[in-house]
Amino acid sequence: MESRIEKQMDFLREIDKLKQIGRQSYLTDGGRKENDAEHSWHLAMCALVLREYMPEPVDVARTVEMVLAHDLVEIRAGDAYAYDAQAQAAQREKETKAAEELFGILPEDQKRYLKDLWEEFEACESREARFARVLDNCQPLLLDDASGGKSWREHGIRKEQVYERNGRVREWAPEIWDYMERLIQKHVELGNLL
């Protein structure tokens, strides 16, 4: 029988694999694509910096916990590109199974806590989950802008796809949406978004 600390250390070793999960967004210099661990760290920093733009107060610590935990399931489920509808449709089932397996490495109380955080993010009903989702939408757009729309061009992404993916940001964080919309329009004019 594994001790509590052995289970925790096993989990910490396992989640190091997040560094190996590639994403489609390029780093700001356009030199390579980011990985999930870099994405999660960047979202945590976004939460600290952008909280003032949420219309209602949010628990930033809980939001940070959520953004650090929400992509861990991709260690087992893989990352589904945001603009790949077919991959997105299959992702929920894979991630649900992955959450049970991955968080199941931990002692029961911590398993439940992290799984609850992940489910809260997925349900997107709390203020903190909505803030986390705003950040999860805004951050890749920032990278797409900084890299000159490189990922959008590679995948032939259309403006309508970006609007559809980010539509709730307008409702949940209007000032952040206004900024994002300016970036979208800029890349339409540059020909990076169709």
C-alpha positions as CSV (number, residue, x, y, z in Angstrom):
1,M,0.0,0.0,0.0
2,E,1.5,3.3,-1.1
3,S,1.7,6.0,1.5
4,R,0.1,9.5,1.0
5,I,3.4,11.1,0.2
6,E,4.3,8.3,-2.3
7,K,1.0,8.9,-4.1
8,Q,1.6,12.7,-4.2
9,M,5.1,12.3,-5.5
10,D,3.9,9.8,-8.2
11,F,1.4,12.4,-9.3
12,L,4.0,15.2,-9.4
13,R,6.2,13.0,-11.5
14,E,3.3,12.1,-13.8
15,I,2.2,15.8,-14.4
16,D,5.7,16.7,-15.5
17,K,4.6,15.1,-18.8
18,L,2.5,18.2,-19.4
19,K,5.7,19.8,-20.7
20,Q,5.6,17.2,-23.5
21,I,2.0,18.1,-24.7
22,G,2.3,20.4,-27.7
23,R,-0.2,23.1,-28.6
24,Q,-0.9,24.9,-31.9
25,S,-0.1,28.4,-30.6
26,Y,3.4,29.7,-31.3
27,L,5.5,31.5,-28.7
28,T,5.7,35.2,-29.2
29,D,8.8,35.0,-31.3
30,G,7.2,32.5,-33.6
31,G,10.1,30.1,-33.2
32,R,8.3,27.1,-31.9
33,K,4.9,26.1,-30.5
34,E,4.2,26.3,-26.8
35,N,3.5,23.3,-24.7
36,D,0.7,22.8,-22.2
37,A,2.9,23.6,-19.1
38,E,3.9,26.9,-20.6
39,H,0.3,27.6,-21.5
40,S,-0.9,26.9,-17.9
41,W,1.8,29.1,-16.4
42,H,0.9,31.9,-18.7
43,L,-2.8,31.6,-17.8
44,A,-1.9,31.8,-14.1
45,M,0.0,35.1,-14.8
46,C,-2.9,36.4,-16.9
47,A,-5.2,35.7,-13.9
48,L,-3.0,37.9,-11.7
49,V,-2.7,40.7,-14.2
50,L,-6.2,40.8,-15.8
51,R,-8.6,40.3,-12.8
52,E,-9.6,44.0,-12.8
53,Y,-11.4,43.5,-16.1
54,M,-14.0,41.0,-14.8
55,P,-17.3,42.8,-14.1
56,E,-17.8,40.9,-10.8
57,P,-15.1,40.2,-8.2
58,V,-13.4,36.8,-8.6
59,D,-11.3,34.6,-6.3
60,V,-8.0,34.9,-8.2
61,A,-6.4,32.1,-6.1
62,R,-9.2,29.7,-7.1
63,T,-8.9,30.8,-10.7
64,V,-5.1,30.2,-10.7
65,E,-5.7,26.7,-9.2
66,M,-8.2,26.1,-12.0
67,V,-6.0,27.2,-14.9
68,L,-3.1,25.2,-13.5
69,A,-5.3,22.0,-13.2
70,H,-7.6,22.3,-16.3
71,D,-5.2,21.0,-19.0
72,L,-3.5,18.3,-16.9
73,V,-6.0,15.7,-18.4
74,E,-4.3,16.3,-21.8
75,I,-1.4,14.2,-20.5
76,R,-3.6,11.3,-21.2
77,A,-6.2,12.7,-23.6
78,G,-3.9,14.8,-25.8
79,D,-4.6,18.4,-26.9
80,A,-7.4,19.0,-29.4
81,Y,-6.9,22.1,-31.6
82,A,-9.4,24.8,-30.7
83,Y,-10.5,25.2,-34.3
84,D,-10.8,21.4,-35.1
85,A,-14.5,20.7,-34.6
86,Q,-14.1,17.0,-35.1
87,A,-11.3,16.7,-32.5
88,Q,-13.2,18.9,-30.1
89,A,-16.3,16.7,-30.3
90,A,-14.4,13.6,-29.2
91,Q,-12.4,15.4,-26.5
92,R,-14.8,15.6,-23.6
93,E,-15.1,11.8,-23.4
94,K,-11.4,11.3,-23.5
95,E,-10.8,14.0,-21.0
96,T,-13.3,12.7,-18.5
97,K,-11.6,9.3,-18.6
98,A,-8.2,10.9,-18.3
99,A,-9.3,13.0,-15.3
100,E,-10.4,9.9,-13.4
101,E,-7.1,8.1,-14.2
102,L,-4.8,11.0,-13.6
103,F,-6.3,12.5,-10.5
104,G,-6.8,8.9,-9.2
105,I,-3.1,8.7,-8.6
106,L,-3.5,11.1,-5.7
107,P,-4.9,10.4,-2.2
108,E,-8.7,10.5,-2.3
109,D,-9.2,14.1,-0.9
110,Q,-6.7,15.6,-3.4
111,K,-8.2,13.5,-6.2
112,R,-11.6,14.9,-5.4
113,Y,-10.3,18.5,-5.1
114,L,-8.5,18.6,-8.4
115,K,-11.3,16.7,-10.2
116,D,-13.8,19.2,-8.8
117,L,-11.6,22.1,-10.1
118,W,-11.4,20.5,-13.5
119,E,-15.2,19.9,-13.6
120,E,-15.9,23.5,-12.4
121,F,-13.8,24.8,-15.3
122,E,-15.6,22.5,-17.8
123,A,-19.0,23.5,-16.5
124,C,-18.1,27.2,-16.7
125,E,-20.8,28.3,-14.3
126,S,-18.9,30.0,-11.5
127,R,-17.3,33.5,-11.9
128,E,-13.9,31.9,-11.4
129,A,-14.5,29.3,-14.2
130,R,-15.8,32.1,-16.5
131,F,-12.7,34.1,-15.8
132,A,-10.5,31.0,-16.4
133,R,-12.3,30.4,-19.7
134,V,-11.8,34.1,-20.7
135,L,-8.1,33.7,-20.1
136,D,-8.0,30.4,-21.9
137,N,-9.4,32.1,-24.9
138,C,-7.5,35.3,-24.7
139,Q,-4.0,33.9,-24.2
140,P,-3.8,31.9,-27.5
141,L,-5.1,35.0,-29.3
142,L,-2.3,37.1,-27.8
143,L,0.2,34.5,-29.0
144,D,-1.3,34.4,-32.4
145,D,-1.1,38.2,-32.6
146,A,2.5,38.3,-31.4
147,S,3.6,35.6,-33.8
148,G,2.1,37.4,-36.8
149,G,-0.9,35.1,-37.0
150,K,1.4,32.1,-37.9
151,S,-0.9,29.4,-36.5
152,W,-4.0,30.9,-38.1
153,R,-2.3,31.0,-41.5
154,E,-1.0,27.5,-41.2
155,H,-4.5,26.2,-40.5
156,G,-6.4,28.5,-42.8
157,I,-8.5,29.8,-39.9
158,R,-11.4,32.1,-40.7
159,K,-12.5,35.2,-38.7
160,E,-15.9,33.5,-38.1
161,Q,-14.2,30.6,-36.3
162,V,-12.3,32.9,-34.0
163,Y,-15.6,34.8,-33.2
164,E,-17.4,31.5,-32.6
165,R,-14.7,30.2,-30.2
166,N,-14.4,33.4,-28.3
167,G,-18.1,34.6,-28.3
168,R,-18.7,34.3,-24.6
169,V,-15.8,36.6,-23.8
170,R,-17.9,39.5,-25.0
171,E,-20.5,38.7,-22.3
172,W,-18.1,37.7,-19.5
173,A,-15.3,40.3,-19.9
174,P,-16.3,43.1,-22.3
175,E,-13.1,45.1,-22.0
176,I,-11.0,42.1,-22.7
177,W,-13.3,41.3,-25.6
178,D,-12.9,44.8,-27.0
179,Y,-9.1,44.3,-27.0
180,M,-9.3,40.8,-28.6
181,E,-11.7,42.1,-31.2
182,R,-9.2,44.8,-32.2
183,L,-6.5,42.1,-32.7
184,I,-8.9,39.9,-34.7
185,Q,-9.7,42.8,-37.0
186,K,-6.0,43.7,-37.4
187,H,-5.3,40.1,-38.6
188,V,-8.2,40.1,-40.9
189,E,-6.8,43.3,-42.5
190,L,-3.3,41.7,-42.7
191,G,-4.7,38.6,-44.3
192,N,-3.8,36.3,-41.5
193,L,-7.4,35.4,-40.8
194,L,-9.7,34.6,-43.8
